[in-house]
Amino acid sequence: MIGGKLWNIIYEMKRLNIDPKFIKFINSEEISPYMELNFENMNYIYFSENDVNTIEVNPYFRYFEIFFRMFDENSDELGELRGILFNSMCHFLGELELRKGLTREDYYLDIMAKQILDNYFSKEFRSDFFKYFSREEQTILYYLILNMYRDGNCLEHFCNAISKIFKKSTIYDYTYEMEDLIIYIPNVETDENLKKYELLKTLFLPIKLSVRVFWKYHFIILGDSQLSVIGSTVLF
């Protein structure tokens, strides 16, 4: 559901991971004194990810002091430039309003995400990160990465990431063979799940750490009747 303020549009844009260039704010020709944004349906608006979404704005609803000189009805000069400036100002004001409700932790997350994804990983990794992880999963991972940089415990946060992205997973500390960790993931071993797992390894794990993963079927554990059932477990 879309609210009636600029920041609502910016929030939805970020939530849906839409490039800002696909959101264009224009001065509404039919201004309502009771609304900041003009929609046919105030509860819903469809955002295209491949085309420009035009949003009509009443610039005088809350920002009269900013915009009243920009749209002087007695002047037609610089019409195109005024449109560009208006769009830029609306994006800026929407971002500013959205950030008013952010905590210091949110700022850290935003800065960290940009630095890590843009500067420390390849374009392919960044593309895959946004492709395979949902917006909610991305936020979870941002917090874990931030905590990892604070305390340096990459293994603990890798385990947390696995358990949060792949629900009901089990992680074992295994020191008798070459593997350092044994992971059981109840999900099916699809290409998407494999890609997610590899992305998590790249984000959190040291290169030298060895991990073995069991997908869907748990390995047999002697003495545990639930994990020793033929057909639902594998030999290890």
N, C-alpha and C positions, 0 to 999 in steps of 0.2 A: 504494500500500500504506500502511495506517495503522499507526503504532506505538502503543505502549501508554501514552503520556504525554499530559498536558494540552496541552503545546506542539505535539504532533503535530496535534491537532485545530485549534488556532489557525492553524498553518501551512497546513493543507489549506483552511481557510476563506478565508485570504488568497489562496492560489494559485488557487482557484476563483472568487474575487471574490464570496463570499457575505456578505451583510450579517450582522453579529454578532447582530442581533436574531433571526435564524433558527437560532441555536445556543443551546440551553438545557441547562445542566448540572444534574443532579439527584443527590441522595444515593441510592446504590444500595441497594435493600432486600436483595439477595442478595450480600453482600460476599465477594469472594475475597481471601484473604490474599496472593495471588501476583500480583495485577493491579491497576492503577490505574483502568483503564477496562473496562467490561463490554460486550462485543459478542457477537453470535451468531457472527460471522465476524471473527476478530481481524485478518485480512489486508485486509479491505475493508469499507467502510461507504458507503452511498449518501447523499449530501447533497442534500436538496431545496432549490431556490432560492426556492420560493414558499410554503413551510410550515415550521413550527418543527421542527428536528431535536433530539430529546432524547438526551442522552448521559449514561449512568449512570456515576457516579464513586465510587470507594472513597476517601473523604476521609482515611482513616487510613493509607494505604499510604506516603505520604511527608509528609503534612501533619498528623500527629496533634496537634502542639502548637498548630496554628491552629484546628482544627475540633472537638477533643474536647469542648469546652464547649458548642458550638453544637447538638449533637445528643444532649442528655441524654435517655436513655430514660425517665426518671422525670418528664419535663415535656412537656406537649403545648401549652404556651403559644406564641403567636406563630408558629404553624406556617407560615402563608403568608409572613410576613416573613422567616423563616429560609430558606425556599426562594429568595426573591429575593436575600437576602444571599449565600447559597451560590453561586448562579449568577454573581453579580457577582464574588465572590472567585475563582471558578475561571477566569473570563475574565481577571481581573487577573493571577493566578499564571501562566496559560498565556502571556500576553503578556510577562510579566517573564522567564520562562524562554527564550522565543523570542529576546528581545532580548539575552540574555546572550551569544549567539553572533554578534551583529552587530558589524561594525567601525564606526569613526567615519564612514567613507564611507557605510555603510548608513543611519546616522542622518541624514546630510545628505540622502541621496536621499529618505528618507521625509518629512522636513520640507519639502524643496523641492517634492516632488510635491504635497503638500497645499496649500502656499502658492500655487504657480503655478496649479494646476488649480482650486482653490476660490476664490482671490481675484483672479486676473488674467484669467480666461477665463469665458465665459458658461456657464450650466448646459447649454446645447445642446452646446457644445464638449466639456465634461467628459463628457457622456453619450456622445457620438460617440467620444471617445478610448478609453473602456473598451469600447465596442461593437465597434469595428473593429480595434483592436490587441490581440493576444494578450498574456497575462501576460509571456511572454518578451520580446515586442517592447516592452512598456511599460518593462521594466527596462532594456533597451538605450537607449531614448529618455531615461529618467531620467538615465543616466550622461552622455549627450551634452548634455542641457540643463544639467546641473551644470557640465560642462567649459566650455560656452558662457558661463555666468555668471562663470566664473573668468577666462577669457582674452578674452572679448568677440568672438571670431571666429565670428560666426553663419554665415557662408557655408561655412566649412570643415566645421562640424558639420551643416549642412544636407546637404552632399554625403555626409558619412558616414552620415547617417540614411537618405538615398535608397539608398545602396549596401547597407545592412544590411537594410532593409525590403523592397526590391525587388532581389533577388539578380541579379548579372551586369549591372547597369545601367552605363551609361557617361555621364560628364558632361564636356562640352566648354566651355572658356572662349571665348566668341565676342564679338568687339568690333567687327565690321565693319557690323553692322546695329543695329536697335533692341534686340535681345535681348542680355542680359549672359551668359546661360547657355543651352546647348542640352543637353537630357537625352534619352538613349535608354533606355527601360524595356522590356525584352523581354516583360513581362506583357501580357495582353489588357486593353484599356481597359474594364473593367467598372465598374459603379457603386461597388462596394466599393473597388476600386483607386484610382479617382478621388477618393473620399472620403479615403482614406489620404493620397494625395498632397497634397490641399488642407490636411489637418490638419498635415502636416509643414511646408508653406509658412507656415502661421499660427504654428507654434511657433518656427521658426528664421529665416525670411527677413525682411529689411527690406521695407517696403511698396514702395519705389521700384525695387527690383530686378526686372528683366524676365526671364522664363524661357519657353522654348519646349520642349514635350515631344513626343517621338515614341514612340508606343506600338506594341509588337510588331514593327513593321518599321523597320529602321535606314535612314537616308538614305544616298544614294550618295556615296561618297568616291572621287574619281578617283585611280587608281593603286593602289587596294586591291581586288584581284580578289574577295575574299570579301564586300566591301561594295558591289559593283557588279553584282549578279546580278538580272536582271529577274524580278519576281514575289516577291522576298524583300526588296526595298528600295523606298524612296519617293523622289521628287524633292524637292529642297530649293532 
